[in-house]
Amino acid sequence: MENTVQDPWEVCLKSYKVHEESYAFINGLAAQSVQPFHKYTLEEAREVFPAVFNAAAGEIEFDGEVEELVIPSPYVTSGILTSVYKARNRAANPAILVYFHGGGLIILDRKSVETALKTIARDAGCIVVNVEYRLLNGPGKDYDPFNDAVTATEWVLANKKRVGGSPSSKVGVGGDSSGGQLSACVTNEIKGLAFQILVYPHVDMSLGQPSITEFANAPGLSRLDIDWFVKWMSKALPDYLTDPRVNPMVRSSTKQSPPTLVLVAQLDIIRDSGLVYAEKLKADGVKVKTVVIEGVPHGFFGLCAVFKTKCQEAYGHVVQLIKEFQ
């Protein structure tokens, strides 16, 4: 009897066209024997996935300056580590993007999005501040990424020249997945921001949107994986469903948010989280542009070496927004 190999994207094929780069990504994980997130302990995941994401991100030659900058913080004696990417071709009054990486607030680091952010800095002629916020680490708020995100952004707003900008530079924030969750927290707490970039943001903790069911068994990020992330997050943030800082969808008003780009992945289990938050922002009078990148899963945005065409498509939208503010 002939053996048939099941298509890893079979659950999506009836309704969607899966891009070839999505196949390359999942096949690459299988070739490296990388298991789904929920198969690991937290300690194992923190060991395995940074290397996986960094390899899939690749590297570029960056025409500009990279500065490792420590931002002072009342919450961290040693300060908040950042990498600042200053494009050589930057505008006279370059926009400054403060960016927060994804990873469910519990894994990964700023290195995972370094190549993506260098590319955006280069193509937009702007400055990007890549923030190493502290990951949640068990019960209690000893490691509070929300405080770190707010502190870093406030400091950049007050020190635009220090990071390579000018007094006239516009400052915005952004992030992917849980980094988008942090960005939404920041924009609702800090005034004076010019723009926001939310990449498949995790901004509805209810997990009640249709895509949660539709992609429950999709590769890359399944319902079991989402539950694994929530399990670890909830140990440190037991009020995650009702705390508007953690769950932006329960915030009574988002009117303070700046013009926002919401960019989601079509084959993403939390796709609809970003879409419903975009509608919430619009209902509060916020200018919003929503973009769906077709044929790709959650996590693609930083994986430039694998999603070569789809990353460029996504970065094009980000660059276009940034250029409006410089």
C-alpha positions as CSV (number, residue, x, y, z in Angstrom):
1,M,0.0,0.0,0.0
2,E,1.3,3.4,-0.9
3,N,2.1,5.8,2.0
4,T,0.6,9.2,1.7
5,V,2.1,12.2,3.5
6,Q,-0.5,14.5,5.0
7,D,-0.3,18.1,3.9
8,P,0.6,20.2,7.1
9,W,-1.8,22.9,5.8
10,E,-4.7,20.6,4.9
11,V,-7.0,22.4,7.4
12,C,-6.6,25.6,5.5
13,L,-6.7,24.5,1.9
14,K,-10.5,24.5,1.4
15,S,-10.8,28.2,2.1
16,Y,-7.3,29.7,1.5
17,K,-4.3,29.5,-0.8
18,V,-1.2,28.8,1.3
19,H,1.9,30.6,0.1
20,E,4.9,28.5,-0.8
21,E,7.0,30.3,1.8
22,S,4.5,29.0,4.5
23,Y,5.2,25.5,3.4
24,A,9.0,26.2,3.5
25,F,8.6,27.5,7.0
26,I,6.7,24.5,8.4
27,N,8.8,22.0,6.5
28,G,11.9,23.6,7.9
29,L,10.7,23.2,11.4
30,A,10.0,19.6,10.8
31,A,13.4,19.1,9.3
32,Q,14.9,20.5,12.5
33,S,12.6,18.3,14.7
34,V,11.2,21.4,16.3
35,Q,8.0,20.5,18.2
36,P,5.0,22.8,18.7
37,F,5.3,25.2,21.6
38,H,3.1,23.3,24.0
39,K,5.3,20.3,23.8
40,Y,8.1,22.1,25.7
41,T,8.5,23.4,29.2
42,L,9.0,27.1,29.5
43,E,12.7,26.7,30.1
44,E,13.1,24.4,27.1
45,A,11.1,26.8,24.9
46,R,13.4,29.7,26.0
47,E,16.3,27.6,24.9
48,V,14.9,26.3,21.6
49,F,13.0,29.1,19.9
50,P,15.4,32.0,19.9
51,A,17.8,30.0,17.8
52,V,15.0,28.8,15.5
53,F,13.7,32.4,15.0
54,N,17.1,33.9,14.6
55,A,18.1,31.4,11.9
56,A,14.8,32.0,10.0
57,A,15.4,35.8,10.3
58,G,18.7,35.8,8.5
59,E,20.9,38.8,8.4
60,I,21.4,41.9,6.2
61,E,24.2,44.4,5.7
62,F,22.9,47.5,7.4
63,D,24.0,50.8,6.0
64,G,24.0,52.9,9.1
65,E,24.8,52.8,12.8
66,V,23.7,50.3,15.4
67,E,24.0,51.5,19.0
68,E,23.4,49.4,22.0
69,L,21.8,51.8,24.4
70,V,20.7,51.3,28.0
71,I,17.6,53.3,28.9
72,P,17.4,54.2,32.6
73,S,14.4,52.8,34.5
74,P,13.0,53.1,38.1
75,Y,12.0,49.4,37.7
76,V,15.4,48.0,36.6
77,T,18.6,48.9,38.4
78,S,20.7,48.0,35.3
79,G,18.3,49.8,32.9
80,I,16.5,48.6,29.9
81,L,18.6,47.2,27.0
82,T,17.8,48.5,23.5
83,S,19.4,48.3,20.1
84,V,19.0,51.5,18.0
85,Y,19.2,51.3,14.2
86,K,20.0,54.6,12.6
87,A,19.9,54.5,8.8
88,R,22.6,56.4,7.1
89,N,20.1,57.7,4.6
90,R,17.7,58.9,7.3
91,A,15.5,62.0,6.8
92,A,16.4,65.4,8.3
93,N,13.7,64.9,10.9
94,P,13.6,61.1,10.9
95,A,10.6,59.3,12.5
96,I,11.5,57.2,15.5
97,L,9.8,53.8,15.9
98,V,10.0,52.2,19.4
99,Y,9.4,48.5,18.8
100,F,8.5,45.5,21.0
101,H,9.2,41.9,19.9
102,G,6.7,39.1,20.2
103,G,6.8,35.8,22.1
104,G,3.8,35.7,24.4
105,L,5.6,37.9,27.0
106,I,7.5,34.8,28.0
107,I,10.0,33.8,25.3
108,L,12.2,35.3,22.6
109,D,14.2,38.6,22.6
110,R,15.0,41.6,20.6
111,K,17.4,39.7,18.3
112,S,14.4,37.9,16.8
113,V,13.2,41.0,15.0
114,E,16.6,42.6,14.4
115,T,16.8,41.9,10.6
116,A,13.2,43.0,10.1
117,L,13.8,46.3,11.9
118,K,17.1,47.0,10.2
119,T,15.3,46.5,6.9
120,I,12.5,48.9,7.9
121,A,14.9,51.5,9.2
122,R,16.9,51.3,5.9
123,D,13.8,51.5,3.6
124,A,12.0,54.2,5.6
125,G,15.1,56.3,6.3
126,C,14.1,56.3,10.0
127,I,15.4,55.3,13.4
128,V,14.2,52.2,15.2
129,V,14.6,51.5,18.9
130,N,14.4,47.7,19.5
131,V,13.5,47.2,23.2
132,E,14.6,44.3,25.4
133,Y,11.7,44.3,27.9
134,R,11.8,41.9,30.8
135,L,9.9,38.7,30.2
136,L,7.3,37.5,32.6
137,N,8.8,35.1,35.1
138,G,6.4,33.2,37.2
139,P,4.0,34.5,39.9
140,G,4.1,38.2,40.8
141,K,5.0,41.2,38.7
142,D,8.7,41.3,39.5
143,Y,9.3,41.3,35.8
144,D,6.7,43.6,34.3
145,P,7.1,44.1,30.5
146,F,4.3,46.7,30.5
147,N,6.3,49.0,32.8
148,D,9.4,48.5,30.7
149,A,7.5,49.4,27.5
150,V,6.0,52.5,28.9
151,T,9.3,53.6,30.5
152,A,11.3,53.1,27.3
153,T,8.8,55.0,25.2
154,E,8.6,57.9,27.6
155,W,12.4,58.2,27.6
156,V,12.6,58.2,23.8
157,L,10.0,60.9,23.6
158,A,12.1,63.0,26.0
159,N,15.4,62.1,24.3
160,K,14.9,62.2,20.6
161,K,18.2,63.7,19.8
162,R,20.0,61.1,21.9
163,V,18.8,58.3,19.7
164,G,19.7,60.1,16.5
165,G,16.5,62.1,15.8
166,S,15.8,65.8,16.0
167,P,13.5,67.8,18.3
168,S,11.0,67.7,15.4
169,S,11.1,63.9,15.0
170,K,7.8,62.1,15.4
171,V,7.8,59.1,17.7
172,G,5.6,56.0,17.2
173,V,5.4,52.5,18.7
174,G,4.8,49.1,17.3
175,G,5.2,45.4,17.9
176,D,4.2,42.0,16.7
177,S,2.0,39.5,18.6
178,S,2.5,40.2,22.3
179,G,4.7,43.1,21.3
180,G,1.5,44.6,19.7
181,Q,-0.2,44.0,23.1
182,L,2.5,46.1,24.7
183,S,2.2,48.8,22.0
184,A,-1.5,49.0,22.6
185,C,-0.8,49.5,26.3
186,V,1.7,52.2,25.6
187,T,-0.5,54.2,23.3
188,N,-3.4,54.2,25.8
189,E,-1.1,55.4,28.6
190,I,1.2,57.9,26.9
191,K,0.3,61.1,25.0
192,G,2.3,62.6,22.2
193,L,2.8,59.6,20.0
194,A,2.4,60.1,16.3
195,F,1.6,56.6,15.0
196,Q,1.3,52.9,15.9
197,I,2.1,49.7,14.1
198,L,0.3,46.5,15.3
199,V,1.5,43.3,13.6
200,Y,-0.9,40.4,14.3
201,P,-1.4,41.8,17.8
202,H,-2.6,39.7,20.7
203,V,-5.1,42.3,22.0
204,D,-8.2,40.2,22.8
205,M,-7.5,37.9,25.7
206,S,-11.0,36.4,25.5
207,L,-9.9,34.0,22.7
208,G,-13.5,34.2,21.5
209,Q,-13.0,35.2,17.9
210,P,-13.9,33.0,14.9
211,S,-10.2,32.5,13.9
212,I,-9.5,30.8,17.2
213,T,-11.8,28.0,16.1
214,E,-11.0,28.1,12.4
215,F,-7.2,27.6,12.9
216,A,-7.3,25.6,16.1
217,N,-5.3,22.8,14.4
218,A,-3.3,24.9,12.0
219,P,0.5,24.5,12.0
220,G,2.8,27.1,13.5
221,L,0.4,28.3,16.3
222,S,-2.5,26.0,17.4
223,R,-5.1,26.3,20.1
224,L,-3.0,24.0,22.3
225,D,-0.1,26.4,21.8
226,I,-2.2,29.5,22.6
227,D,-3.4,27.7,25.8
228,W,0.2,27.0,26.7
229,F,1.2,30.7,26.4
230,V,-1.9,31.8,28.4
231,K,-1.1,29.2,31.1
232,W,2.4,30.8,31.7
233,M,1.2,34.4,31.3
234,S,-1.7,33.9,33.7
235,K,0.7,32.8,36.5
236,A,2.2,36.3,36.5
237,L,-0.9,38.1,35.4
238,P,-4.0,36.4,37.0
239,D,-6.2,39.4,36.1
240,Y,-5.3,39.3,32.4
241,L,-8.9,39.1,31.2
242,T,-10.1,42.2,33.1
243,D,-6.9,44.3,33.3
244,P,-7.2,46.8,30.4
245,R,-3.4,47.2,30.5
246,V,-3.0,43.5,29.6
247,N,-6.3,43.1,27.6
248,P,-6.8,46.2,25.4
249,M,-10.2,45.0,24.2
250,V,-11.7,45.7,27.7
251,R,-10.4,49.2,27.7
252,S,-13.3,51.7,28.0
253,S,-11.8,54.1,25.5
254,T,-9.0,54.0,23.0
255,K,-9.5,57.6,21.7
256,Q,-6.0,58.5,22.8
257,S,-4.4,56.1,20.3
258,P,-2.6,57.6,17.3
259,P,-3.1,56.7,13.6
260,T,-2.6,53.0,13.5
261,L,-1.6,50.3,11.0
262,V,-3.1,46.9,11.8
263,L,-1.3,44.2,9.8
264,V,-2.5,40.6,10.3
265,A,-1.6,37.2,8.8
266,Q,-4.4,35.5,7.0
267,L,-3.7,32.0,8.4
268,D,-3.3,33.1,12.0
269,I,-5.3,31.7,14.9
270,I,-5.3,35.3,16.4
271,R,-6.0,37.0,13.1
272,D,-9.4,38.2,14.3
273,S,-8.0,39.6,17.5
274,G,-6.3,42.3,15.4
275,L,-9.3,42.8,13.2
276,V,-11.8,43.4,16.0
277,Y,-9.3,45.7,17.8
278,A,-9.0,47.7,14.5
279,E,-12.8,48.1,14.6
280,K,-12.7,49.2,18.2
281,L,-10.1,51.9,17.4
282,K,-12.2,53.1,14.4
283,A,-15.3,53.3,16.6
284,D,-13.4,55.6,18.9
285,G,-12.5,57.8,16.0
286,V,-8.9,56.6,15.5
287,K,-7.6,56.6,11.9
288,V,-6.8,53.0,11.1
289,K,-5.5,51.1,8.0
290,T,-6.0,47.4,8.1
291,V,-3.9,45.0,5.9
292,V,-4.2,41.2,5.6
293,I,-1.1,39.4,4.3
294,E,-2.5,36.4,2.5
295,G,-1.3,32.9,2.7
296,V,0.9,33.2,5.8
297,P,0.8,32.2,9.4
298,H,1.4,33.9,12.7
299,G,5.1,34.7,13.3
300,F,6.1,35.4,9.7
301,F,7.0,39.1,10.1
302,G,10.5,38.6,11.5
303,L,11.4,35.6,9.5
304,C,12.9,37.4,6.5
305,A,15.1,34.5,5.3
306,V,12.1,32.2,4.8
307,F,9.3,34.6,4.0
308,K,11.3,36.6,1.6
309,T,8.5,38.0,-0.6
310,K,5.8,38.1,2.1
311,C,8.1,40.0,4.6
312,Q,8.8,42.6,1.9
313,E,5.1,43.0,1.2
314,A,4.5,43.6,4.9
315,Y,7.4,45.9,5.4
316,G,6.2,48.0,2.4
317,H,3.0,48.9,4.4
318,V,5.1,49.7,7.5
319,V,7.5,51.9,5.6
320,Q,4.7,53.7,3.8
321,L,3.1,54.7,7.2
322,I,6.4,55.8,8.7
323,K,7.2,58.0,5.8
324,E,4.0,59.9,6.4
325,F,5.5,61.2,9.6
326,Q,8.9,62.5,8.4
